[in-house]
Amino acid sequence: MFFVKLLTIWTAFHFYVFWRISSIPFVSKRIPRQYVYCLMFAAWGAFLGGHALDRMGAGAWAYPLEFFGAEWMGVMLLLWLCFGIVDVLTGFGLWLKRFVPGLRTAALICACILSAAAMFQGMRPPVISEHEVVMPGLPAEADGLTAAVITDTHLGALVGKKWMEKRVEQIHALEPDIIFAVGDIIEGHGDHEWGVIPALQMLKAPLGVWGVTGNHESHGNAGTGANFLMAAGMNVLMDHWREVRPGLVLAGVDDFPGYVKRTRFPNVQKALEGIPENAAVIFLSHRPDGAQTAAKAGADLMLSGHTHGGQIWPFGFLVKREYPLFTGRYQVGGMAVIVSRGTGTWGPRMRLWRPGEILKVVLRSDQAA
């Protein structure tokens, strides 16, 4: 049923966008309408066809089709937005009739410019975002301990081993004491994702590489994502905690489809149950959920991702309604919360307006002189 709804929306978007494109004088006078709709069906089927070929193992043929389809997804959303604004302002062409053709042409040009800017931001390397967090209970000798945090890399058919190897270089340049991978490390759609494991295995830090699963690791058979992360050399926290050095505890929750119902957070409570008193506690959760529960249970710092910072403006406004802890740094009770906008992208390699990020988090002790 979900797929049927998604396909219906996908089809409706295409009909609307190409209906508006065909009404632009420059297009209507030069290109027969049947050719415009032939192009529409080709664009409509590109992403679906790429996925189908990928699942059939035709990787060499699937990649260009899937890449084009993913980029077109972002372009189409921006076209839909720009045409939609013009239709709202003109009553779908009933008002300001004299200006409608020019406004629709301007909408097409604006969408193309926004798409080009989004592709540039989406393709560029993620930036390093730095934070300092004072953690009560952190021993003085651990003051200055540095963590590198990645999330939402979505490694798979469109983003692979070479891209990840460059991210490893960025991370190692930070000389982190510990590395966190906070979910959606893989796309979760095919066996070829196991080919990026050697790149992930390159990640090294004195206190280890620690991870939790995200919703994309939950795709497919249960436990597949956790097995993937463990094969990549990560210590996976699945609703439990570990003390990685005296006075520093890590806790993490396993993501699963039902977790989207956020009235209660039993797995958050389970993950933090029995933590040592007076220890500094870092809590990892792919979704920025359950912060109040985690703070009450004794966590000092929560690290999350999932929101992508909206990825393509202005859709972040919709994401923010679902996840009030949207992107950046927050304070929930006595706990700091840092939500990454993601190291990579989902779907189109596009971002408006901000690039992806790797977090550098420096831990400070309130006991340091």
N, C-alpha and C positions, 0 to 999 in steps of 0.2 A: 504494500500500500504506500509506503514511504517513497519507493522508487517511482510509482505511478504519479504521485503528487509532484515529485521533483521533475519528472519528464514533462508533465503538463505545464508547469511554470516555465521550464526551459523553452518549450515550444511557443508558449504565449509571448515570452520576451522576444523571441526571434521574429514572430509575425509583426509585433508592434514596431520594433526597431527598423525592419526592412520596409514596412508600410510607410514609415516616416522618411526613410532614405529615398524611396521611390517618388515621394511627393516634392522633393527638392528640384527646382527647375533645371539646374545644371545636370542632374541625373536623368530626369524624366525626358529631356529633349535629346539625349544622346544614347541612352541605354534602354532598350525595350523592357517593359515590365517583366516579361517572362524570364529574361536573363537575370534580372535582379532577384527573382524568387528562386531561380536555379542556384544562384550564389548563396541564398539564404539556406537552402537545404544542404548544400555542401558545408557551410559553416556549422549548421545545426548538428551534422553527423560527425564532424572532425574529432571532437573530444571523445564521443561515445565509440567511434570507430577505433581510435587510438587505444582506448582501454581494452576493447575486444581483442585487437591484435596482440596487445601486451599479454593478455591472459592466455592467448594461444601460443605464446612463445616466439612471436615474430618481432623480436626487439628492434632489429635494424629498421624495419618498416614502421613499427609502432611509435618510436621516439619522435620523429619529426611531426607526425600527425597529432600525437598527444600534446607535444609542445605547442603547436599552433592552436589546438583546441583550448588549451589552458589559457594562453595569452588572449585568445578571442573572448573567453569568458569574462576577463577583466575589461576588455575594450567594450564588449556588449553592455556590461553593467553601466559603464560611463556614458555610452550612447543613450541607454534607457533613461538615465538620470537627466542628461542635458535636454533630450527631446521632451521628457516629462515636464521639466520646468517651463519650457516654451508652451506646451499644451495647457498647463495650469494658468499661465499668464494670459493666454489668448482664448481660453474656453474651448480648447480643441479646434481652434481655427474659426470659431464663430465670432470672436471679437478681433478688432485690429486687423481685419483681413488684408489690408494693404501691406502690412508689415510681416505677415506670417511667413511667406517664402524666404525673406531675408533672415528672419529669426531662426528658422529651421536650418538654413545654411550655416548661420553662426553657431548653432548648437552642434552641428556635425564637426565644424572646425575646432570648437572648444573641446569636444570629446577626444578628438585626435591629439590635440596638444596635451591634454591631461594624461592620455594613455602613454604618450612618449615619455612624459616626466615620470609616470609611475613605473614604466619599464626600466628607466635609468636607475631609479631608487631601488627597485627590486633586484636588479642584477649586480649592484655594487656590493663590495664586501661589508659585512656588518661592522658597526662601530663598537668601540669599547665604552661602556657606561660605568662610571665609578661611583661607589657608595661606601661610606664608613658607618658602621653600626656598633654602638656601645652595648655590650652584653653583660648584664649583671651575672656574676658567678663565673665568668671566664677567668681562669687563673692569670696572674700578672705575666707569667712567662709565656703565655699564649697571645699576649697583646701584639697586634700587627699581623696575625695570621691571615692569609689571603686566600679567598675562594674565587674560582672562575665558574661561571654558570652559563650553560647553554640550554635552550629549550626550543621546541617547535622547528627542528631542522628539516623534518619531513623528507628524510632520505629515501630515495626510491627511483622511479623511472625518470624523473625530471632533474633530480639533484642527486649526484652520485659520489663516488669515491674521491675523484680529484677535487671536487668542491670541499669535501670534508677534510681532506689532507691540508688544504690551505687554512681551514678553521683550526686545525690542530696546531699549526705554526703560530697562529694568532694567540691561541690559549697558552702555549708554552712560553711565548714571549713575555707573558705576564708573570711567569715564575710562581704559579699558584702552589699553595701548600695542599690544597684539596680541590677537586673538580666535582661539580654537580651537573647531572643531566636530568632536567625536570620535565620529562615526558614529550611525547610525539617526536621522538628521535627518528622513527621510521614512518613511512606513509601507510604501511600495513596492507598493501594491495598485491604483492607478488613475491615469488621466491627470489627474484633478482636482487632484492634488498639485502640478502645475505652477502652479496658481493662487496658491501661497504664495511663489513666487519673488520678487515685488516686496517682500514683507516681509523676506526674507532679504537682499535686495540693499541694504536700509537699514543693515545692519551695516557699520560703518566703524571702522578703527583705523590709527594711523600706520604700523605694521609689517604691516598687512594682516590678512585673514581666511583662516585655514588650516584645512583639513579632511582627514579620512580617511573612507572608506566603512565602514559597518557591515553586519551580516548582512541588514538590511532593505533597504539600498540594493542588495544582491545579488539581490533578488527580480526576476523578469522577465528581460529580455534582459541579457546580459553588458555591462557598461559603462554601463548606464542610470543607475545611481546616481551614478557619477563625473560623467557628463554633466550631471546635474541640479545637483550641487554647483557645477560650473564655471559653469553658466548662472546660478546664484545669486551669482556673483561671488567664489567661493572659490578659493584656490590648493589644489589637491588633491594630496596626497602619496601616490603609489602605488608603494610599495616603493623609495623613493629619498629623498634628503636635499637640503636647500637651506640656504645661509648667508643669513640674513635681515638681519644686520648683522655687522660685524667681531666675531668671537669668540662668536657665537651661531648655532648650527645647529639646524634642525628636521628630523626624520626621521619617516616614517610608513609604515604598511603598509596595503595594500588587503585588506579582508576578503573572504573567499569561503567557500563551503560546506565545502570540504575542510579549511579551516583549523581546524575543530573537533577534528581529530585532532592532539593536541598532543604527540606524541613528539619532533618536531623542528620547528624554526622557520626554514626556509631563507629565507623572505621577510624575517624580522627581520634576519638576517645581511646579506641583500642591501641592505636599506634603510640600514644603517649602514656599509656597506663604503666605505672610503676617506674617512671623515670626517676633517677637519683635526685634527691633534694640538693638544692644549691648549685646544680650543674647548669651550664649554659646550653640551651637547647635550640637547635636549628630544625625547623619542620619543613619538609618538602611535600608539596601537593601540586600536581599539574594544573588543576583548576584553582582559581583564586576563591575558593569556597571554604567554609568552616573556620574562618579566621577567629570569630568570637569563641568558638569551642576550643580551638588550639591555644588561644591566649589564656583562657581560664584553666586549661590543663597544664600550663607552665611553660609553653614555648616562648622564646625570646625573639626569634626571627623566623619568618615564613617566606619561602621562595616559591614563586609560581610562574605560570605562563598562560598558554591556551588562548588568550584574547587576541593575540597578534597586534594589539593596539588598533584593532579595526582593519588593519592592513591597507584597505583602499578607502580613502575618505569619499563620501561622508558616512559609510556604513558602520563606522565606529560608534555612531550615536545609538544604533540598534544594539550593538554588542554591549555598550555601557549600561543599557537598561537591564540587561540580563546579568551583567557582572559589574556591580558598582566599584569593586576594586579592579579598575580597568587596566591601567598601565602606570608604571612609576612607583613611587614610595608612599606608603600610608602608615598610620599609627593606629593600631587596634588594641585598646587597653594598654598594657605595658609591653606589647609586642610590635616590632617593626615588621611591615609587610612590603616586599619588593616584588612587583609583577613585571616580568619581562615582556616586551612586545614581540619577542621571538627572534631567533637567530636566522631562520630561513623564512620561507613563504609556503603557504598552502595554495594549490591550484596555480593561478597565474604568477609568474615571477614579476610581480608588480607590487609597488607600495606607494601610497599617497598618505602622508607626506614624508614620513620619517623612515630611515633605513632600518634594517634589522640590527640587533645588538647582542653582544656578549657582555655579561655582567662581571665586573671585578668588584668583589665585596671584601673590604678590609674590616676585620673584627677587632674591636677595641675592648680592653678590660677596664672596668671601673675601679679595679684594684691597682692599676699601674701608677707608678709615682709620677 
